[in-house]
Amino acid sequence: MPDEIPEHEESLWIERHQRHLRWARRLLKYMPRRSNVHRYPGLSWAGSFARKRMYLWSFRYREVALALYAGCIVAFLPILGVQIPVALALALLLRANLPVFVGLQFITNWVTAVPIYYACYDVGRIVLKLFGAHVEALGKEQLHRFIEQAAAQDWAANGGMLLRVFLVTSLGGAILGSFVGTVLDRIYSVMLWRGKVVWGKARVIRDRRRARIEAARKAKEAAATEAQPPTPPLA
């Protein structure tokens, strides 16, 4: 129990509390906050609007869990370039945590997009195959065919291929995003529980130290009062 902390462990729990605070500050440093939301591309136009919605900045479990699940799904969808506006719209619709929602969108960027989308396409293709739908794997032959059709301005064939790739990749992205969101949700649940334990014990320790200081002050005042010479009676 928090009120049963031995005195010799107080410094240890306070240090843990300070470590949690430092870790939280480092994490929030790279996320949009109410004070700097206007600096993020795709969010600058909604800065004042988003600042007025307090639920967008809440780190309660419900708001963060929604942001983790929906944010991971959006991050794995093949919509690179419009993810942040989509994240803002969904955060408003779901009343989810905006910093977490937007921060997850940086999973896919211009460096990681190709391997992530390729993995999403393969996952979507495998899932469709389980239901009896055959989808060709993406390979050099398909890429060469796409380039040849583009050179011949055969946009109808390319459009069909792009639509197929988009839909299959979206299916795989939703599946992978749900899986990653579940893992992050479990991690956040454990972190939240540990944080509550550490913060609760740190609060008890602070209250105990405050009580000790107050008791010492009162004892000092009482000792000073007793040490004063008695006032002589008036003649």
Buried (B, 14 or more C-beta within 10 A) or exposed (E): EBEEBEEEEBEEBBEBBEEBBEEEEEEEEEBBBBEEBBEBEBBEEBBEEBBEBEBBBBBEEEBBBBBBBBBBBBBBBBBBEEBBBBBBEBBBEBBBBBBBBBBBBEBBEEEEBEEBBEBBBBBBBBBBEEEEEEBEEBEEEEEEBBEEBEEEEEEEBBEEBEEEBBBBBBBBBBBBBBEBBEEBBEEBEEEBEEBEEBBBBBEBBEEBEEEEEEEEEEEEEEEEEEEEEEEEEEE
